[in-house]
Amino acid sequence: MPKPADTHSNNSSIPESHYDIVKGNNYAQVAMVMPNGSLANNVVAFVWDGEYVRFSTLKARQKYKNLAGDQRVALCIVDPANPWRYLEIRGNVEITDDTDRSFINSIAKKYMNQDVYPFDQPGDQRVTFTVKPTRIRAEYVHSDDGKPENIGIQRG
């Protein structure tokens, strides 16, 4: 497999060689710090808006409490066809209310092909996390020689 081009269009910090990972219906592992200092890791559905990875939760959930208290986050998004090809994104989250539910509905469209997210209950309060990267690492292992190659970049 030839070395992928490390080009960046649309002012994106994700290399073009890994766009398919963030554009597809893949899931991200999100690592965060709990209020007591221990670590937590959750799987989330996400949307890449061409610049940032964004995901959602309810204000009642521990994930919200964790990230409201400590905005540091690390995501790992794996290519389902090759688990040795992945993106690691470290950074901080910006939290915004999703009062009109437009963001969670975009998740429903991407992952369920539905216009409206069907699982929230009346009164649920949604937030959107926008990951502001400080470091992005794009990795893969060549299938022909098994050698790892870090084609990532650092930002911030």
N, CA and C of each residue as an Amber inpcrd file, in Angstrom:
protein
   468
   0.8460000  -1.1720000   0.0000000   0.0000000   0.0000000   0.0000000
   0.8920000   1.2370000   0.0000000   0.7210000   2.1700000  -0.9030000
   1.5580000   3.3610000  -0.9270000   1.2220000   4.2820000   0.2310000
   2.1680000   5.0930000   0.5820000   1.9540000   6.0610000   1.6490000
   0.8740000   7.0470000   1.2340000  -0.1520000   7.2610000   2.0950000
  -1.2040000   8.2000000   1.7310000  -0.7060000   9.6390000   1.7780000
  -1.3200000  10.4510000   0.9750000  -0.9570000  11.8720000   0.9640000
  -1.4060000  12.5080000   2.2600000  -0.5810000  13.3470000   2.8210000
  -0.9170000  14.0480000   4.0440000  -1.3340000  15.4670000   3.6650000
  -2.4480000  15.5620000   2.9960000  -2.9510000  16.8550000   2.5650000
  -4.1680000  17.2200000   3.3810000  -4.4230000  18.4890000   3.4810000
  -5.4950000  18.9670000   4.3480000  -6.3460000  19.9700000   3.5800000
  -7.5530000  19.5520000   3.2160000  -8.4660000  20.4790000   2.5640000
  -9.4830000  20.9780000   3.5760000 -10.2050000  22.0290000   3.2310000
 -11.2300000  22.6250000   4.0880000 -10.6830000  23.0150000   5.4610000
  -9.4190000  23.3660000   5.5480000  -8.7870000  23.7530000   6.8110000
  -8.9490000  22.6790000   7.8800000  -9.0640000  21.4460000   7.4670000
  -9.2360000  20.3440000   8.4020000  -7.8940000  19.9140000   8.9470000
  -7.9170000  19.4020000  10.1840000  -6.6870000  18.8810000  10.7670000
  -6.6150000  17.3650000  10.6330000  -7.6230000  16.7470000  10.0420000
  -7.6080000  15.3050000   9.8150000  -7.0670000  15.0510000   8.4170000
  -6.0530000  14.2050000   8.2740000  -5.5080000  13.9340000   6.9430000
  -6.5690000  13.3130000   6.0310000  -6.5160000  13.6800000   4.7720000
  -7.4750000  13.1460000   3.7890000  -7.4880000  11.6310000   3.7860000
  -6.3520000  11.0210000   4.0480000  -6.2560000   9.5620000   4.0470000
  -7.1610000   8.9160000   5.0900000  -7.6380000   9.6940000   6.0580000
  -8.4760000   9.1610000   7.1320000  -9.8710000   9.7920000   7.1610000
 -10.2210000  10.5660000   6.1270000 -11.5630000  11.1580000   6.0630000
 -12.6470000  10.0970000   6.1440000 -12.4260000   8.9440000   5.4850000
 -13.4620000   7.9040000   5.4750000 -13.8130000   7.4450000   6.8860000
 -12.8640000   7.5030000   7.8030000 -13.1260000   7.0640000   9.1780000
 -14.0920000   8.0160000   9.8750000 -13.9350000   9.3120000   9.6650000
 -14.8240000  10.2650000  10.3360000 -16.1200000  10.5200000   9.5700000
 -16.1100000  10.2520000   8.2650000 -17.3340000  10.4300000   7.4780000
 -18.2750000   9.2350000   7.6030000 -17.7320000   8.0520000   7.8670000
 -18.5420000   6.8380000   7.9320000 -19.3550000   6.7610000   9.2140000
 -20.1500000   5.7240000   9.3070000 -20.9730000   5.5100000  10.5020000
 -20.2080000   4.7240000  11.5570000 -19.0190000   5.1710000  11.8370000
 -18.1830000   4.5590000  12.8470000 -18.4970000   5.1840000  14.2000000
 -17.9880000   4.5820000  15.2360000 -18.1940000   5.0830000  16.5950000
 -16.8450000   5.4850000  17.1810000 -16.8890000   6.4230000  18.1090000
 -15.6740000   6.8920000  18.7750000 -15.6550000   6.3940000  20.2160000
 -14.4850000   5.9810000  20.6600000 -14.2440000   5.7150000  22.0760000
 -13.8150000   7.0480000  22.6800000 -14.5220000   7.5070000  23.6950000
 -14.2330000   8.7950000  24.3180000 -13.7300000   8.5670000  25.7320000
 -12.4910000   8.9780000  25.9820000 -11.9110000   8.8860000  27.3220000
 -11.9890000  10.2550000  27.9790000 -12.3640000  10.2530000  29.2620000
 -12.5210000  11.5030000  30.0110000 -12.2000000  11.2650000  31.4730000
 -12.1040000  12.3530000  32.2290000 -11.7560000  12.2900000  33.6450000
 -13.0320000  12.4120000  34.4820000 -13.1980000  11.4860000  35.4260000
 -14.3240000  11.5040000  36.3640000 -14.0550000  12.5560000  37.4550000
 -15.0940000  13.0030000  38.1470000 -14.8890000  13.9900000  39.2190000
 -13.8980000  13.5440000  40.2960000 -13.7870000  12.2400000  40.5410000
 -12.8350000  11.7600000  41.5620000 -11.4280000  11.5600000  41.0100000
 -11.2160000  11.9010000  39.7160000  -9.8960000  11.7900000  39.1110000
  -9.6480000  10.4950000  38.3630000 -10.5280000   9.5210000  38.5260000
 -10.3670000   8.2810000  37.7720000 -10.7970000   8.5150000  36.3230000
 -10.5250000   7.5510000  35.4670000 -10.8250000   7.6910000  34.0520000
 -12.0930000   6.9360000  33.6870000 -12.7810000   7.4300000  32.6810000
 -13.9640000   6.7620000  32.1330000 -13.8070000   6.7140000  30.6250000
 -14.4470000   5.7260000  30.0080000 -14.3840000   5.5620000  28.5650000
 -15.7560000   5.1390000  28.0750000 -16.3110000   5.8640000  27.1130000
 -17.6320000   5.5610000  26.5500000 -17.5550000   5.5160000  25.0400000
 -18.4500000   4.7440000  24.4520000 -18.6170000   4.7160000  23.0070000
 -19.6940000   5.7330000  22.6430000 -19.4250000   6.5510000  21.6130000
 -20.4110000   7.5470000  21.1750000 -20.5360000   7.5510000  19.6590000
 -21.7380000   7.8700000  19.2130000 -21.9670000   8.2080000  17.8130000
 -21.5340000   9.6580000  17.6620000 -21.0490000  10.0260000  16.4830000
 -20.5370000  11.3790000  16.3120000 -20.7780000  11.8640000  14.8900000
 -20.6000000  13.1600000  14.7220000 -20.6290000  13.7880000  13.4020000
 -19.3440000  14.5850000  13.2620000 -18.7190000  14.4650000  12.1220000
 -17.5790000  15.3150000  11.7780000 -18.1260000  16.4070000  10.8750000
 -17.9650000  17.6450000  11.2730000 -18.5510000  18.7630000  10.5180000
 -17.5920000  19.3360000   9.4730000 -16.5130000  18.6190000   9.1910000
 -15.5070000  19.0910000   8.2430000 -14.3230000  19.7200000   8.9460000
 -14.4990000  20.0310000  10.2180000 -13.4150000  20.5910000  11.0100000
 -13.3100000  19.9420000  12.3910000 -14.4480000  19.7160000  13.0150000
 -14.4740000  19.1870000  14.3790000 -15.3230000  17.9270000  14.4700000
 -14.9620000  17.0640000  15.4210000 -15.7930000  15.9300000  15.7960000
 -16.7420000  16.4250000  16.8820000 -18.0300000  16.0830000  16.7170000
 -19.0510000  16.5130000  17.6750000 -19.8840000  15.3010000  18.1020000
 -20.2560000  15.2700000  19.3750000 -21.1250000  14.2100000  19.8830000
 -22.0570000  14.7910000  20.9290000 -23.0020000  13.9800000  21.3840000
 -24.0990000  14.4870000  22.2090000 -24.2960000  13.6230000  23.4480000
 -24.9220000  14.2030000  24.4530000 -25.4050000  13.4410000  25.6040000
 -26.4900000  14.2480000  26.3020000 -27.0740000  13.6490000  27.3190000
 -28.0640000  14.3270000  28.1580000 -27.3690000  14.9630000  29.3540000
 -27.9050000  16.0770000  29.8250000 -27.3200000  16.7290000  31.0030000
 -27.3850000  15.8480000  32.2480000 -28.3190000  14.9050000  32.2780000
 -28.4600000  14.0140000  33.4320000 -27.4100000  12.9080000  33.4620000
 -26.6710000  12.7170000  32.4080000 -25.7160000  11.6080000  32.3150000
 -24.3580000  11.9570000  32.9350000 -23.6630000  10.9150000  33.3530000
 -22.3390000  11.0950000  33.9450000 -21.3590000  11.7000000  32.9450000
 -21.5030000  11.3570000  31.6830000 -20.6140000  11.9010000  30.6520000
 -20.6510000  13.4230000  30.6660000 -21.8410000  14.0010000  30.7830000
 -21.9680000  15.4560000  30.8510000 -21.2790000  15.9900000  32.1120000
 -21.5360000  15.3400000  33.2390000 -20.9310000  15.7880000  34.4980000
 -19.4100000  15.7280000  34.4150000 -18.8840000  14.6520000  33.8260000
 -17.4370000  14.5180000  33.6810000 -16.8580000  15.6570000  32.8480000
 -17.4490000  15.8810000  31.6710000 -16.8770000  16.8600000  30.7340000
 -17.1980000  18.3000000  31.1180000 -18.2550000  18.5260000  31.8760000
 -18.5150000  19.8700000  32.3930000 -17.4840000  20.2270000  33.4610000
 -17.0090000  19.2190000  34.2010000 -16.0240000  19.4450000  35.2490000
 -14.5890000  19.5070000  34.7420000 -14.2930000  18.7690000  33.6980000
 -12.9410000  18.7160000  33.1410000 -13.0990000  18.4950000  31.6390000
 -12.8070000  19.5040000  30.8650000 -13.0810000  19.4740000  29.4260000
 -12.0550000  18.6750000  28.6120000 -11.0560000  18.1080000  29.2440000
 -10.0670000  17.3130000  28.5040000 -10.6950000  16.0110000  28.0320000
 -10.3470000  15.6320000  26.7920000 -10.9340000  14.4420000  26.2010000
  -9.9310000  13.8160000  25.2330000 -10.0440000  12.4990000  25.0740000
  -9.2790000  11.7850000  24.0480000 -10.2450000  10.8490000  23.3420000
 -10.2360000  10.8980000  22.0130000 -11.0970000  10.0360000  21.2070000
 -10.2390000   9.0990000  20.3860000 -10.7380000   7.9040000  20.1890000
 -10.1210000   6.9590000  19.2720000 -11.2200000   6.4670000  18.3430000
 -11.0060000   6.6390000  17.0420000 -11.9760000   6.2240000  16.0360000
 -11.2590000   5.2420000  15.1140000 -11.7620000   4.0100000  15.0780000
 -11.0860000   2.9140000  14.3950000 -11.7710000   2.6220000  13.0620000
 -10.9660000   2.3280000  12.0740000 -11.4700000   1.8410000  10.7910000
 -11.9860000   0.4240000  11.0260000 -13.2860000   0.1610000  10.7980000
 -13.8140000  -1.1800000  11.0730000 -13.2110000  -2.2660000  10.1790000
 -12.6560000  -1.8920000   9.0440000 -12.0500000  -2.8760000   8.1380000
 -10.6070000  -3.2040000   8.5240000  -9.9660000  -2.3330000   9.3250000
  -8.5800000  -2.5470000   9.7280000  -8.3710000  -1.8570000  11.0780000
  -8.4460000  -2.5950000  12.1820000  -8.3310000  -1.9680000  13.4960000
  -6.9770000  -1.3410000  13.7810000  -5.9930000  -1.5790000  12.9160000
  -4.6790000  -0.9480000  13.0600000  -4.6350000   0.4050000  12.3590000
  -5.7270000   0.8080000  11.7280000  -5.8380000   2.1160000  11.0690000
  -6.8710000   2.9230000  11.8600000  -6.4070000   3.9940000  12.4650000
  -7.3070000   4.7410000  13.3500000  -6.8680000   6.1910000  13.4820000
  -7.7600000   6.9580000  14.0860000  -7.4730000   8.3410000  14.4530000
  -7.4980000   8.4530000  15.9670000  -6.5380000   9.1520000  16.5200000
  -6.5810000   9.5380000  17.9200000  -6.6630000  11.0550000  17.9400000
  -7.6630000  11.5690000  18.6250000  -7.8530000  13.0190000  18.7210000
  -7.8700000  13.3780000  20.1980000  -6.9290000  14.2290000  20.5910000
  -6.8940000  14.7370000  21.9680000  -7.2280000  16.2120000  21.9350000
  -7.8920000  16.6640000  22.9610000  -8.2170000  18.0780000  23.0160000
  -9.1330000  18.4040000  24.1680000  -9.8770000  19.4730000  23.9810000
 -10.8440000  19.9500000  24.9660000 -12.1890000  20.0910000  24.2850000
 -13.2530000  19.8980000  25.0640000 -14.5820000  20.0440000  24.4900000
 -15.1540000  21.4150000  24.8070000 -15.9140000  21.8910000  23.8510000
 -16.7610000  23.0620000  24.0490000 -18.1790000  22.5120000  24.1600000
 -18.9210000  22.9450000  25.1700000 -20.2490000  22.4070000  25.4360000
 -21.3040000  23.4560000  25.0840000 -22.2810000  23.0590000  24.2750000
 -23.3920000  23.9470000  23.9320000 -24.7010000  23.1890000  24.1110000
 -25.7320000  23.9140000  24.4960000 -27.0630000  23.3210000  24.6140000
 -27.6110000  23.0250000  23.2270000 -28.3010000  21.9220000  23.1140000
 -28.9620000  21.5280000  21.8620000 -30.4740000  21.6760000  22.0690000
 -30.8980000  22.8790000  22.3800000 -32.3020000  23.1240000  22.7300000
 -33.2580000  22.8590000  21.5780000 -32.8290000  23.1070000  20.3560000
 -33.7140000  22.8290000  19.2160000 -33.5480000  21.4070000  18.6990000
 -32.6550000  20.6490000  19.3340000 -32.4260000  19.2360000  19.0340000
 -31.8890000  18.9940000  17.6200000 -31.3860000  20.0290000  16.9930000
 -30.8880000  19.8790000  15.6260000 -29.6660000  18.9640000  15.5650000
 -28.7960000  19.0380000  16.5760000 -27.6150000  18.1880000  16.5110000
 -27.9610000  16.7210000  16.7480000 -28.7290000  16.4100000  17.7870000
 -29.0680000  15.0080000  18.0280000 -29.8680000  14.4480000  16.8590000
 -30.6550000  15.2840000  16.2100000 -31.3820000  14.8170000  15.0300000
 -30.4310000  14.5200000  13.8730000 -29.3150000  15.2390000  13.7830000
 -28.3120000  14.9230000  12.7490000 -27.6460000  13.5730000  13.0290000
 -27.4940000  13.2310000  14.2960000 -26.9900000  11.9060000  14.6740000
 -27.9900000  10.8340000  14.2310000 -29.2780000  11.0870000  14.4880000
 -30.3230000  10.1290000  14.0860000 -30.3310000   9.9370000  12.5740000
 -30.1200000  11.0190000  11.8390000 -30.1050000  10.9210000  10.3770000
 -28.9070000  10.0940000   9.9110000 -27.7540000  10.3580000  10.4720000
 -26.5370000   9.6670000  10.0510000 -26.5650000   8.1780000  10.4020000
 -26.9590000   7.8420000  11.6250000 -26.8380000   6.4700000  12.1120000
 -28.1030000   5.6280000  11.9600000 -29.2910000   6.2750000  11.9010000
 -30.5430000   5.5220000  11.8560000 -31.4090000   5.8590000  10.6460000
 -30.9390000   6.8180000   9.8420000 -31.7220000   7.2960000   8.7010000
 -33.1190000   7.7520000   9.1280000 -33.1760000   8.4260000  10.2680000
 -34.4230000   8.9920000  10.7840000 -34.2250000  10.4920000  10.9690000
 -35.2830000  11.2460000  10.7310000 -35.1890000  12.7030000  10.8420000
 -35.1720000  13.1780000  12.2890000 -35.7650000  12.4040000  13.1920000
 -35.8740000  12.8030000  14.5940000 -35.3240000  11.6890000  15.4790000
 -34.4710000  12.0610000  16.4290000 -33.9070000  11.0880000  17.3650000
 -35.0400000  10.5460000  18.2450000 -35.2400000   9.2220000  18.2740000
 -36.4410000   8.6740000  18.8910000 -36.3590000   8.2870000  20.3630000
 -35.2010000   8.3920000  21.0060000 -35.0590000   7.7750000  22.3190000
 -35.1530000   8.7110000  23.5210000 -35.1080000  10.0100000  23.3280000
 -35.2000000  10.9150000  24.4690000 -36.6360000  10.9910000  24.9850000
 -36.7360000  11.3160000  26.2570000 -38.0280000  11.4670000  26.9200000
 -38.3620000  12.9520000  27.0590000 -39.6420000  13.2890000  27.2130000
 -39.9990000  14.7000000  27.4300000 -39.2270000  15.2580000  28.6260000
 -38.6930000  16.4380000  28.4600000 -37.9330000  17.0890000  29.5240000
 -36.4410000  16.8140000  29.4880000 -36.0060000  15.8420000  28.6940000
 -34.5730000  15.5800000  28.5870000 -33.8670000  16.8070000  28.0190000
 -32.7390000  17.1490000  28.6120000 -31.9520000  18.2860000  28.1520000
 -30.6920000  17.7680000  27.4700000 -30.5310000  18.1350000  26.2030000
 -29.4110000  17.6730000  25.3880000 -28.3260000  18.7250000  25.2990000
 -27.0780000  18.2520000  25.2240000 -25.9310000  19.1150000  24.9540000
 -25.1180000  18.5100000  23.8260000 -24.3570000  19.3640000  23.1680000
 -23.4380000  18.9400000  22.1220000 -22.0250000  19.2560000  22.5760000
 -21.1340000  18.2980000  22.4120000 -19.7140000  18.4810000  22.6950000
 -18.9930000  18.6530000  21.3700000 -18.2440000  19.7250000  21.2390000
 -17.4080000  19.9560000  20.0650000 -15.9660000  19.7970000  20.5190000
 -15.2700000  18.8370000  19.9290000 -13.8930000  18.5570000  20.3270000
 -12.9630000  19.5190000  19.6000000 -12.2640000  20.3520000  20.3640000
 -11.2610000  21.2800000  19.8350000  -9.9020000  20.6030000  19.9810000
  -9.3680000  20.0640000  18.8720000  -8.1580000  19.2400000  18.9720000
  -6.9090000  20.0270000  19.3670000  -6.1020000  19.3940000  20.1960000
  -4.7500000  19.8760000  20.4720000  -3.7340000  18.9430000  19.8240000
  -4.1550000  17.7080000  19.5430000  -3.2810000  16.7410000  18.8790000
  -4.1380000  15.7420000  18.1190000  -3.7650000  15.4810000  16.8960000
  -4.4190000  14.4510000  16.0900000  -3.3340000  13.5230000  15.5740000
  -3.5600000  12.2370000  15.7550000  -2.6370000  11.2360000  15.2560000
  -3.4160000  10.2820000  14.3580000  -2.9770000  10.1810000  13.1250000
  -3.5890000   9.2600000  12.1700000  -2.6050000   8.1300000  11.9390000
  -3.0120000   6.9060000  12.2320000  -2.1100000   5.7630000  12.1200000
  -2.6970000   4.6830000  11.2500000  -1.8150000   3.8950000  10.6950000
  -2.2050000   2.6450000  10.0620000  -0.9830000   1.7560000   9.9510000
  -1.2430000   0.4740000   9.8260000  -0.1840000  -0.5030000   9.6130000
  -0.3260000  -0.9910000   8.1860000   0.7600000  -0.9300000   7.4440000
   0.7450000  -1.4130000   6.0630000   0.4080000  -2.9010000   6.0610000
  -0.5200000  -3.2770000   5.2280000  -0.8880000  -4.6850000   5.1700000
   0.1970000  -5.5350000   4.5260000   1.0080000  -4.9290000   3.6430000
   2.0140000  -5.7250000   2.9440000   3.2660000  -5.9950000   3.7840000
   3.6280000  -5.0830000   4.6900000   4.8400000  -5.3180000   5.4640000
   4.6220000  -5.2740000   6.9790000   3.4130000  -4.9250000   7.4320000
   3.1110000  -4.9450000   8.8540000   3.7670000  -3.8650000   9.6740000
   4.4100000  -2.8930000   9.0180000   5.0980000  -1.8450000   9.7630000
   4.1450000  -0.6700000  10.0420000   4.1420000  -0.1830000  11.2920000
   3.2940000   0.9640000  11.5990000   3.8490000   2.2380000  10.9750000
   2.9710000   3.1230000  10.6450000   3.3830000   4.4050000  10.1090000
   2.4870000   5.4860000  10.6880000   3.0730000   6.4300000  11.3790000
   2.3210000   7.5350000  11.9410000   2.3390000   8.6520000  10.9200000
   1.1830000   8.9570000  10.3460000   1.1200000  10.0470000   9.3640000
   0.4220000  11.2520000   9.9830000   0.3190000  11.2490000  11.2950000
  -0.4570000  12.2810000  11.9800000   0.2270000  13.6220000  12.0190000
  -0.5390000  14.5680000  12.4680000  -0.0380000  15.9250000  12.6480000
  -0.3820000  16.3600000  14.0590000   0.2540000  17.3920000  14.5050000
  -0.0800000  17.9720000  15.7950000  -0.5330000  19.3920000  15.5820000
  -1.5420000  19.7810000  16.3500000  -2.0680000  21.1380000  16.2480000
  -2.2380000  21.6740000  17.6570000  -1.9230000  22.9070000  17.8540000
  -2.1710000  23.5370000  19.1320000  -0.9840000  23.6530000  20.0150000
